[in-house]
Amino acid sequence: LAKTTQPISMDSYEGQEVNITCSHNNIATNDYITWYQQFPSQGPRFIIQGYKTKVTNEVASLFIPADRKSSTLSLPRVSLSDTAVYYCLVGVNDYKLSFGAGTTVTVRA
Amino acid sequence: DAGVTQSPTHLIKTRGQQVTLRCSPKSGHDTVSWYQQALGQGPQFIFQYYEEEERQRGNFPDRFSGHQFPNYSSELNVNALLLGDSALYLCASSRPGSGGTYEQYFGPGTRLTVT
């Protein structure tokens, strides 16, 4: 699976937009990009998945440039409840998920 | 519709003991995966069960074993517990035909403490 690099932590304030960029320089042609969210003492939760360009759902947007060597998860107008760890995963549909350390996002009032 | 459930919530064991953790998948799901999450780290894949067989395994010793029952529920067994086995153990399930789709549904986990 392609290795990913994302910031260890990010701070924000309520109502702001949070953008987390993930680098995956050796992404393969068949790889998808997926993001999970995890709250303390809970299991990860699927947020969004994309292959190229832009994907949007009710929770977030995922921006993928043409070269697909990076991707950006955008969380619009965050609230305190968005404080969590966000994981970027890259790979084809596979039997296992490979998580890195993730990005800890802290939203302050 | 109940999501993925796991039991027990917390567990304290002594080094050398054995432990069994249980997981019931989300309704309609037939594939169960187990992950270990140490404090401050991302989850690490242990193995996955499908049709009562271990389909794929991560880099974990044979002390970690599992089972899947005809109703798709699953157990994770860990023998000869080490202090380093202390972690949150997560179970995840996915839909039929989804194979290894990244949209796996996770349970709340079992917090295992080995003393």
Boltz contact constraints between the chains, C-beta under 6 A:
constraints:
  - contact:
      token1: [A, 34]
      token2: [B, 102]
      max_distance: 6.0
  - contact:
      token1: [A, 42]
      token2: [B, 108]
      max_distance: 6.0
  - contact:
      token1: [A, 43]
      token2: [B, 90]
      max_distance: 6.0
  - contact:
      token1: [A, 43]
      token2: [B, 106]
      max_distance: 6.0
  - contact:
      token1: [A, 43]
      token2: [B, 107]
      max_distance: 6.0
  - contact:
      token1: [A, 43]
      token2: [B, 108]
      max_distance: 6.0
  - contact:
      token1: [A, 43]
      token2: [B, 109]
      max_distance: 6.0
  - contact:
      token1: [A, 44]
      token2: [B, 106]
      max_distance: 6.0
  - contact:
      token1: [A, 46]
      token2: [B, 103]
      max_distance: 6.0
  - contact:
      token1: [A, 49]
      token2: [B, 102]
      max_distance: 6.0
  - contact:
      token1: [A, 87]
      token2: [B, 42]
      max_distance: 6.0
  - contact:
      token1: [A, 93]
      token2: [B, 99]
      max_distance: 6.0
  - contact:
      token1: [A, 93]
      token2: [B, 100]
      max_distance: 6.0
  - contact:
      token1: [A, 93]
      token2: [B, 101]
      max_distance: 6.0
  - contact:
      token1: [A, 94]
      token2: [B, 100]
      max_distance: 6.0
  - contact:
      token1: [A, 95]
      token2: [B, 48]
      max_distance: 6.0
  - contact:
      token1: [A, 95]
      token2: [B, 55]
      max_distance: 6.0
  - contact:
      token1: [A, 95]
      token2: [B, 56]
      max_distance: 6.0
  - contact:
      token1: [A, 95]
      token2: [B, 100]
      max_distance: 6.0
  - contact:
      token1: [A, 96]
      token2: [B, 45]
      max_distance: 6.0
  - contact:
      token1: [A, 96]
      token2: [B, 56]
      max_distance: 6.0
  - contact:
      token1: [A, 99]
      token2: [B, 42]
      max_distance: 6.0
  - contact:
      token1: [A, 99]
      token2: [B, 43]
      max_distance: 6.0
  - contact:
      token1: [A, 100]
      token2: [B, 42]
      max_distance: 6.0
  - contact:
      token1: [A, 101]
      token2: [B, 42]
      max_distance: 6.0
  - contact:
      token1: [A, 102]
      token2: [B, 42]
      max_distance: 6.0
